[in-house]
Amino acid sequence: MPSKPAAIDIGSGRVARFNVREDIMSYFGIAEDTKEPEAILRRRKAHTRSLYDGLTDTSRTSTNVEASEWYDVAGISAFGAGKPIKIPTALKSNNLIRHVIVRVPASATNFAIATWIDKKFTRNKPSYFYTPNGRRYPTNIPTVSDVDPGDSAPPSPTP
């Protein structure tokens, strides 16, 4: 099944990207993440490595590995990576509610997942989802703003 990238805000100004199947995106009305992932320069230092000549050999040969640099795409987890959450649909299967399983980044909290479902699902929005351990978690959690977000001067102490 083909998949497309989606983005989830995991808090502290960080956005994680992951792949979602196209049929699930169209059913729930999830918008595709069109932002280009940024490239990260990766570096590897020169080092030595021990290699065996074959599976049954007991002697090792030391080999030098050169230093190298390359650009890597950051931010999109591979399909099948992350933790599975179970989301109910409005479809019926043998008089039971049919569920779909979506793998979200492991760094996403239940609150971040609930906020993602509440904000990004435009059609057939569920009121709950199941966490990986089977707990039912609501998606309509009220948004709580930080009392002191840290962008103003700290108050002076009172005597």
N, C-alpha and C positions, 0 to 999 in steps of 0.2 A: 504494500500500500504506500503510495507516495506521501511525503510529509512536507510541511512548510515550517519556517521558523516563527516562534512566538516569543514574546518578552514578558517577564514578570519582575516586578519591583520587590526585591528581597530586603529592603530597608537600608538605612544609612547611605542613601544615594546610590546604591548599587543595583544594576539591572542584570539579570541572568537571562540568557537566551537558550531555548530548547526547541526540539522538533515535536510537532503535533500532526497526527494524520489529517489529511485533507478532508475526509468525510466528517470527522469530528469538528473541524474548524467550520465547515459549512453548516452543520446542524446547529451548533451553538452560536454561530455568527461571530467567531473570533477573528479579529483583523490580523492579517499577516504582518510580521515585523519586517519593514522594508529598509531599516537602517543597516548600512554596510558595517560589518564587524571590523573593528580596528586591528591593524597588524601590529604584532609585538615582535621586537627583535630578540631572538633567543641566542644565547652564546654557550659554547661548550669549551672548557679548558682542555689543554693537551694533557693526556695521561697515558698510563700503560695498562694493558689488559692481558690477563692470562687466558689462553685458549687451549683446549684439548684437541688433539688431532682427530680423534674419533670417539664414539660412544664407549668403547671398551678400553680406551687408553687411560693410563694413570699418570703419564708425564704431561706437564704443561709447557707451552711455549709462550714467552712474554712478547707482546706486540705493542708497538707505539700507536696511539690514536692522536691524530692532529687536532689542533684547535679549529673550531668552525663557527660560523655565524649564519643564521637563516631567519626569515620572517615566517611567523606562524599566525594563523587566524585565531583570535581569542573570543571567548564568550559563548560559543554554541556547543552545548553538550551533545554527545553522540546519541543517535536514536537507540532507545533501550537503556540509557543511563539515567540515574536518578532514582527517586522513590515513587512507587506507584500509588496513585490515589484513584478511588472509584467514584464516578460521578453518575447520579441517576438521570435517566432520560424520561421523556413523556411516552415513550414507546412501551408496549407490553410484549412479554414473551411468556407464553404458558400461564397467563393471568398473573404474572409477577412483573415487577418493574425491571426494565432492562437497564443495565449499567454499562458504562464504557470506562476503560482504564487508561489514564493518561500518566505518563512519567514526567514529573516535575523535577527541577534541580534539587539535589539533596540539601542544599543550603537554604532553601525556602522554608519558612516556618508555616504553621497552620494558619496563622493570621494573614500572612502574605498570600497564601493560596486562596483563602476566603476572600480577600480583597481583590485578587486577580479575577476570580470567578464573578464577583459582584460587579466589577467595573468593566471587564472585557467581554463578557458573554452578553450579546445583544438579543439573542433569540433563545427560547426554551431554557431560561435561566433557572437552575435548581436552587432550592433553599438550603441544601446541605450537601456534604460530600463525606466519603469515608476515608479516614487516614490509613496509612499502611498497616497499623495494628488493629484496624477494624472499628475504631471509634467514629461515631457520627459527629460531624463538626458543622455548625451553621455557617452560612455565607453572608447573612445580613447583619453583620456585626457593626454597631455604630462606630463612626470614625471619631477617634479621640485625638484632639490636638494637644501638642505639648504645651504645658503651662509656661515654660521658659525654654524656647527653642535654641537659645544661645547666640542669637544674632543681635542682641542689645547689650549695653553696658551692665555689668552686675550691679544690683542695688547696694547702696551704702548701708552698712550696719547701723542699727538704731541703738542708742545708749540705754 
